[in-house]
Amino acid sequence: MLLSLSCLSDKNSWETSRIRLPEYNAADTAERTRNAPIWLHFGAGNIFRGFIAGLQQRLLNEGLTEKGIIAAETFDFDIIDRIYQPYDNLVMNVTLNADASVDCEITASIAEAVKTDEAGFKRLAEIFTLPSLQMVSFTITEKGYALRGADGGLLPAAEADIQAGPDKPRHAMGIVTALLYIRYTAGGLPVALVSMDNCSHNGEKLRASVMEIAEGWIANGFADERFLRYLGDEDVVSFPWSMIDKITPRPDKSVQELLKDTGVADMDPIITGRKTFIAPFVNAERPQYLIIEDKFPNGRPPLEQAGVYLTDRETVNKTERMKVTTCLNPLHTAMAVYGCLLGYNRISDEMKDPEITALIKRLGYTEGLPVVTDPGIIPPKAFIDEVIEERLPNPFMPDAPQRIATDTSQKVGIRFGETIKSYIAENRDLSELTAIPLAIAGWLRYLLGVDDAGKPMEVSPDPMKDELTARLKTVIWDKPESYHGQILPILSNTRIFGLNLAETVLGGRVENYFIMLLNGQGAVRDALKDALS
C-alpha cells in the first residue's frame, strides 16, 4: 500500500490494516479549497501535520466544513518537494497511546502545499486577494517572528526586506507583511492571523513584527499610512493569541517498522538540506490542547467542534501561563538537564527514575501549584496529573531530553523565574523552594558538558551557549574547590531569569547545589537524593 490519492480507493486493504481513511472525497475537497480557500497555514512541519491538519480532518469527516487547508513553507522547501508532493499532500498520522496501542489515520485535509519561492509567492498573492480567506495560521517556531538579533540590531534578511519593499521579501515576516499589503490593495479585506507557536503572547509577537516591517516600508516610501491603519484595526486584521500543547517528536524507527509490517510502503524518513529529520508519517501523543482567542473578522471554521477552546485573550494567557510556568514546561526542562546528566535518551525512561520523578513532582505539585494561574477551563492539578501519569511515562513517545534541553537559556526565565516572582509577589518564603534551585543548578552543571559518569556529553544548541560555557570554563566537574563564584554573573543576569537571582536567598541555594554536583562520579545522583529526601 502506498500513501497516495489513487490508493485511497482500495478501502479494504487500508481497513484490514486498521488504518482509518478520510470520510470525504479528498480530491473534491482539495479542488474546492484551491478555488476558494478559507485557511492558509505557514509552517509545514510535524505539529501542523500531526495536530492542526487533523482538526480540519475531523470537521470534514463530520460534514462541518467543505474546505481543507493550504500549507505554505518559508524555511525548508525540501519538506514540500520530498514529503508533501510525492504523497499527494497526505499524511500518515500515528497516535502513540500510553497503553502500548497505536491508532493510524490518513489525513487528507491538506489541499495544497506551496513554497515561498517566486512561483509560490505568486500563488500566495492570489490567495490573499480572495474574499473567502478567513484565517492564516503559523507554526514557524518563535525564532520565525524575530526581526532582531541578541544585540538588538535588525537581522540581515529583515533589514533587506525593509529596505527593498514588498516586492521580493525573504524573511518570513516580510513575506507575510507583503501578502497583507496585497490584501490591503485588494480592497482592505478582513482576515485573522493566528500564531499557534508554543511561545508566550504569540499573537502579540506576530503583530509586532508585521507592524515593524510595515512601518519601515512606510518610512521608505513603499506604502502609505492607510496600510498601517488597516493592520492596526483588529476589527479587520486580527492577531488572536493562542496556547498549543501536543508533543510531536521526530519520526521513530519503531513506528516506521510498524507501518512496514502493516504493509505500508515508502515510509522512510529523510534529512532535508536544512537538516530537518522528517518522514511521510507523524508519530505523536494523544493528549492535545489548542486554546484560541475568538477574534476572527472574516469568520472561521467551527473549530470548537474539533476540540479547540475558543475563548477570550485573558483565558488564553492564563492557560499558557499555567502550562509554561507551572504544569508542564518546568517539569520538561528539569527532566531534560538531569536526564542528559544521568545518561537517558528517552523521557519515558526517566519516569522510571525515582529521583527524577521526585524532582518533577515536587516542582509541579509542591512548589508550582500554590501559585499556579488557574485559567478556569482546564484544572491545573488535573493537567499535571495527566502529564505525570500519562504523557511523560508513555514508552511509545520517542522524545529525548537532548531535544528538550535545546535553548534552555531562553526558557528558564519563564519556566522558573515566573514562579519565583510569584512567590515574591505573594510574600511567600523563597527558602521553601528546593526543586527550582536544584533544577537551575542542574542546568549550570549540564553546561560543563560532562555527565554524571565523567564522560563527555554534547550540550544542545543554545544562543547563549558560547557565552555561558566561557563563564564556566574554569569550573571542573569533579573538583568542588574549582568553584569561586563563576555562576554568580549568570544568576544575576536579568535577561536570563527575569530577575537577579543572586540578590535572593535562592542564589546561595543554587550555589550550594551546584557545588554538590561537582563531587565527581555519582555526584548528580547523590545531590538529587540528598536534596529531595
KESEZA-301945 format. One line per field, with one value per residue (C-alpha): y, z, x; residue in one letter. Coordinates in steps of 0.02 Angstrom, whole numbers, plus 50000, padded with zeros to 5 digits. Layout:
// residues N
Y: (Y;...)
Z: (Z;...)
X: (X;...)
res: (A;...)
***
This chain:
// residues 533
Y: (50000;50172;50340;50422;50484;50345;50212;50280;50193;50023;50040;49856;49847;50001;49946;49771;49853;49955;50119;50245;50336;50509;50503;50628;50642;50709;50760;50857;50941;50993;51069;51168;51229;51285;51381;51472;51442;51484;51432;51454;51390;51439;51305;51134;51031;50896;50997;51058;50888;50792;50910;51058;50968;50836;50966;51009;50825;50798;50939;50869;50694;50760;50868;51029;51106;51075;51151;51094;51193;51259;51236;51357;51335;51481;51393;51214;51187;51005;50969;51016;50934;50771;50744;50831;50819;50635;50584;50696;50803;50657;50620;50455;50505;50379;50409;50327;50279;50255;50077;50020;50027;50137;50219;50256;50377;50452;50639;50716;50891;50974;51030;51113;51140;51298;51354;51538;51540;51654;51542;51502;51684;51721;51585;51654;51828;51760;51678;51840;51932;51811;51866;51684;51682;51684;51639;51624;51520;51490;51358;51430;51424;51577;51616;51640;51800;51877;52028;52071;51978;51968;52134;52222;52253;52200;52029;52042;51965;52080;52234;52187;52168;52338;52421;52332;52344;52215;52151;52011;51978;51845;51844;51751;51909;52009;51881;51889;52080;52087;51971;52078;52229;52137;52101;52284;52340;52212;52311;52302;52128;52059;51913;51836;51795;51661;51612;51435;51428;51372;51541;51668;51804;51732;51842;51996;51940;51911;52079;52174;52102;52136;52314;52348;52295;52394;52549;52528;52519;52675;52767;52712;52763;52589;52605;52740;52768;52691;52520;52540;52588;52433;52323;52413;52389;52224;52225;52199;52118;52023;51936;51815;51739;51552;51413;51248;51087;50922;50827;50776;50709;50661;50505;50347;50192;50078;50169;50156;49968;49952;50034;49925;49767;49830;49838;50024;50054;50202;50273;50305;50467;50592;50727;50885;51008;51113;50965;50931;50749;50712;50568;50538;50489;50586;50498;50594;50577;50575;50721;50887;51062;51215;51371;51519;51695;51702;51854;51817;51967;51861;51709;51542;51354;51283;51232;51210;51057;50982;51006;51180;51301;51467;51599;51772;51835;51833;51649;51606;51699;51611;51439;51472;51534;51381;51264;51357;51417;51275;51119;51056;51158;51175;50987;50957;51071;50993;50819;50871;50930;50792;50661;50711;50709;50536;50461;50448;50459;50449;50550;50395;50303;50449;50420;50256;50350;50382;50538;50621;50583;50651;50809;50845;50800;50923;51051;51038;50990;51062;51218;51263;51231;51354;51498;51424;51530;51440;51476;51411;51295;51164;51118;51140;50987;50878;50945;50897;50728;50691;50749;50642;50490;50476;50589;50582;50393;50345;50220;50241;50427;50436;50607;50643;50753;50811;50890;50973;51042;51150;51339;51318;51492;51561;51459;51464;51641;51589;51411;51451;51639;51670;51554;51638;51809;51745;51688;51860;51950;51845;51866;51679;51611;51576;51457;51337;51309;51158;51088;51255;51297;51115;51122;51282;51209;51054;51162;51250;51082;51018;51163;51088;50954;50805;50679;50601;50459;50581;50554;50696;50747;50857;51014;51051;51207;51370;51551;51588;51427;51505;51646;51532;51396;51529;51590;51412;51358;51362;51251;51069;50940;50834;50972;51075;51178;51245;51344;51526;51610;51581;51558;51721;51828;51705;51706;51896;51910;51976;51937;51753;51738;51895;51948;51950;51779;51818;51951;51824;51681;51565;51624;51541;51385;51366;51388;51255;51130;51170;51134;50970;50923;50943;50798;50681;50523;50494;50670;50714;50561;50593;50776;50732;50603;50721;50872;50777;50658)
Z: (50000;49953;50027;49877;49823;49694;49827;49943;49837;49897;50058;50102;50113;50224;50336;50352;50413;50537;50459;50463;50300;50272;50267;50125;49945;49963;49780;49778;49943;49876;49720;49820;49936;49797;49712;49868;50015;50192;50287;50246;50363;50369;50436;50357;50492;50611;50732;50584;50502;50663;50753;50658;50495;50600;50669;50496;50451;50595;50535;50358;50420;50515;50371;50466;50328;50144;50137;50188;50225;50110;50183;50149;50193;50210;50276;50215;50037;50039;50153;50012;49874;49962;50094;50028;49838;49819;49936;49862;50021;50125;50300;50393;50571;50706;50882;51016;51160;51336;51341;51202;51066;50911;50803;50621;50513;50341;50348;50183;50239;50164;49995;49926;49975;49925;49940;49958;49806;49660;49589;49761;49811;49658;49713;49890;49823;49728;49886;49983;49858;49885;49999;50054;50155;50339;50434;50414;50549;50595;50669;50619;50793;50900;50800;50644;50713;50766;50667;50781;50849;51026;51002;50960;50779;50632;50560;50383;50300;50395;50357;50173;50167;50247;50128;49971;49998;49975;49801;49843;50031;50108;50295;50348;50424;50269;50164;50275;50278;50089;50070;50189;50083;49932;50031;50080;49898;49850;49949;50130;50151;50329;50395;50557;50580;50713;50784;50850;50904;51077;51144;51263;51191;51018;50934;51005;50937;50764;50762;50823;50685;50548;50610;50618;50438;50381;50471;50386;50216;50252;50308;50148;50035;49986;50071;50143;50318;50270;50260;50441;50491;50402;50500;50663;50653;50742;50678;50506;50536;50700;50785;50907;51045;51068;51175;51095;51178;51092;51082;50904;50915;50771;50674;50770;50689;50784;50704;50534;50559;50621;50463;50355;50442;50415;50229;50204;50087;50064;50240;50260;50347;50259;50312;50213;50154;50305;50421;50459;50504;50439;50369;50273;50441;50603;50772;50916;51086;51104;51226;51137;51181;51075;51152;51037;51066;50970;50861;50677;50572;50419;50507;50542;50535;50683;50772;50939;50860;50840;51022;51012;51154;51083;51220;51267;51272;51461;51469;51332;51428;51591;51508;51428;51593;51684;51562;51534;51711;51816;51747;51602;51537;51703;51726;51550;51574;51740;51664;51512;51601;51732;51603;51498;51651;51702;51529;51475;51294;51320;51430;51463;51535;51653;51728;51799;51893;52075;52096;51934;51968;52145;52072;51948;52071;52196;52058;51998;52146;52295;52226;52073;52119;52267;52145;51986;51870;51854;51682;51731;51580;51622;51806;51841;51953;51827;51694;51798;51839;51653;51620;51757;51748;51561;51450;51516;51556;51384;51325;51145;51141;51072;51146;51204;51345;51224;51113;51258;51325;51169;51200;51389;51421;51330;51436;51618;51646;51605;51670;51838;51852;51844;51992;52090;52053;52107;52273;52298;52249;52372;52511;52514;52588;52447;52561;52537;52359;52331;52159;52069;52130;52106;51926;51894;51972;51863;51707;51754;51790;51622;51534;51585;51453;51564;51625;51798;51747;51697;51510;51384;51341;51199;51255;51149;51041;51132;51075;51237;51238;51198;51323;51463;51438;51432;51605;51670;51586;51748;51841;51844;51854;51989;52089;52202;52250;52071;52105;52151;52113;51925;51914;52002;51843;51765;51914;51916;51730;51723;51537;51581;51736;51731;51899;51990;52073;52157;52262;52331;52453;52302;52238;52384;52369;52185;52227;52363;52248;52108;52220;52274;52090;52068;52181;52040;51978;52052;52124;52021;52085;52263;52258;52198;52336;52471;52416;52391;52538)
X: (50000;50062;50014;49930;49761;49743;49773;49639;49508;49572;49473;49475;49665;49678;49535;49608;49768;49665;49713;49573;49534;49461;49272;49257;49315;49491;49511;49347;49390;49560;49482;49354;49491;49606;49466;49404;49522;49470;49629;49812;49947;50132;50249;50228;50313;50255;50149;50047;50032;50005;49886;49817;49779;49692;49572;49510;49503;49383;49272;49275;49234;49084;49022;49051;49157;49190;49363;49536;49695;49832;50006;50149;50332;50453;50608;50635;50574;50630;50482;50364;50466;50504;50368;50213;50213;50266;50124;49988;49993;49930;49996;50004;49965;50011;49947;50054;49941;50004;49932;50051;49919;49930;49799;49839;49744;49775;49746;49692;49641;49795;49732;49887;50068;50161;50342;50380;50493;50449;50313;50244;50237;50129;50008;50004;49974;49824;49757;49773;49662;49518;49374;49350;49513;49466;49623;49811;49894;50076;50190;50359;50439;50470;50628;50523;50448;50614;50671;50816;50966;51032;51122;50958;51005;50898;50935;51006;50852;50734;50838;50846;50656;50628;50749;50687;50500;50362;50406;50531;50532;50645;50608;50450;50380;50423;50330;50176;50177;50195;50046;49945;49990;49919;49760;49751;49766;49632;49504;49560;49488;49472;49574;49637;49822;49837;50005;49994;50175;50224;50278;50207;50094;50121;49991;50075;50244;50171;50083;50236;50345;50218;50193;50381;50406;50254;50317;50486;50402;50302;50459;50547;50403;50341;50170;50059;49990;49823;49909;49963;49787;49722;49842;49804;49615;49582;49404;49481;49651;49661;49807;49725;49830;49835;49906;49955;50011;50049;50212;50257;50434;50547;50496;50537;50610;50491;50343;50424;50443;50265;50199;50309;50246;50069;50100;50126;50272;50390;50383;50570;50620;50731;50854;50825;50956;50908;50942;50759;50728;50554;50452;50290;50217;50199;50206;50129;50048;49859;49833;49821;49763;49731;49655;49625;49562;49398;49430;49402;49344;49302;49229;49312;49287;49188;49348;49260;49178;49352;49401;49478;49439;49379;49385;49447;49626;49638;49591;49717;49851;49806;49808;49976;50045;49979;50065;50228;50266;50196;50116;50221;50368;50463;50450;50514;50665;50713;50698;50798;50955;50956;50910;51061;51174;51113;51131;50949;50894;50706;50591;50485;50636;50667;50495;50560;50696;50642;50748;50692;50509;50528;50605;50466;50326;50396;50420;50241;50133;50228;50311;50208;50026;50022;50050;49977;49869;49702;49626;49456;49438;49571;49601;49787;49804;49715;49833;49987;49909;49892;50070;50148;50035;50004;50105;50283;50285;50218;50351;50296;50335;50513;50551;50728;50795;50929;50795;50706;50871;50889;50886;50869;50940;50788;50668;50724;50661;50483;50487;50566;50581;50394;50358;50497;50421;50250;50323;50399;50238;50137;50267;50299;50459;50583;50675;50528;50590;50701;50660;50677;50854;50901;50841;50938;51096;51072;51064;51226;51311;51245;51333;51501;51473;51518;51390;51375;51490;51626;51602;51599;51421;51361;51272;51119;51113;51078;51101;51197;51296;51465;51443;51386;51516;51652;51600;51609;51770;51870;51745;51799;51661;51745;51832;51718;51869;51875;51717;51748;51583;51585;51396;51353;51360;51239;51121;51122;51081;50904;50896;50903;50795;50688;50760;50927;50932;51097;51010;50886;50907;50895;51063;51151;51044;51087;51271;51263;51177;51299;51447;51366;51353;51541;51590;51643;51560;51388;51377;51223;51129;51186;51135;50961;50941;51004;50902;50739;50746)
res: (M;L;L;S;L;S;C;L;S;D;K;N;S;W;E;T;S;R;I;R;L;P;E;Y;N;A;A;D;T;A;E;R;T;R;N;A;P;I;W;L;H;F;G;A;G;N;I;F;R;G;F;I;A;G;L;Q;Q;R;L;L;N;E;G;L;T;E;K;G;I;I;A;A;E;T;F;D;F;D;I;I;D;R;I;Y;Q;P;Y;D;N;L;V;M;N;V;T;L;N;A;D;A;S;V;D;C;E;I;T;A;S;I;A;E;A;V;K;T;D;E;A;G;F;K;R;L;A;E;I;F;T;L;P;S;L;Q;M;V;S;F;T;I;T;E;K;G;Y;A;L;R;G;A;D;G;G;L;L;P;A;A;E;A;D;I;Q;A;G;P;D;K;P;R;H;A;M;G;I;V;T;A;L;L;Y;I;R;Y;T;A;G;G;L;P;V;A;L;V;S;M;D;N;C;S;H;N;G;E;K;L;R;A;S;V;M;E;I;A;E;G;W;I;A;N;G;F;A;D;E;R;F;L;R;Y;L;G;D;E;D;V;V;S;F;P;W;S;M;I;D;K;I;T;P;R;P;D;K;S;V;Q;E;L;L;K;D;T;G;V;A;D;M;D;P;I;I;T;G;R;K;T;F;I;A;P;F;V;N;A;E;R;P;Q;Y;L;I;I;E;D;K;F;P;N;G;R;P;P;L;E;Q;A;G;V;Y;L;T;D;R;E;T;V;N;K;T;E;R;M;K;V;T;T;C;L;N;P;L;H;T;A;M;A;V;Y;G;C;L;L;G;Y;N;R;I;S;D;E;M;K;D;P;E;I;T;A;L;I;K;R;L;G;Y;T;E;G;L;P;V;V;T;D;P;G;I;I;P;P;K;A;F;I;D;E;V;I;E;E;R;L;P;N;P;F;M;P;D;A;P;Q;R;I;A;T;D;T;S;Q;K;V;G;I;R;F;G;E;T;I;K;S;Y;I;A;E;N;R;D;L;S;E;L;T;A;I;P;L;A;I;A;G;W;L;R;Y;L;L;G;V;D;D;A;G;K;P;M;E;V;S;P;D;P;M;K;D;E;L;T;A;R;L;K;T;V;I;W;D;K;P;E;S;Y;H;G;Q;I;L;P;I;L;S;N;T;R;I;F;G;L;N;L;A;E;T;V;L;G;G;R;V;E;N;Y;F;I;M;L;L;N;G;Q;G;A;V;R;D;A;L;K;D;A;L;S)
***
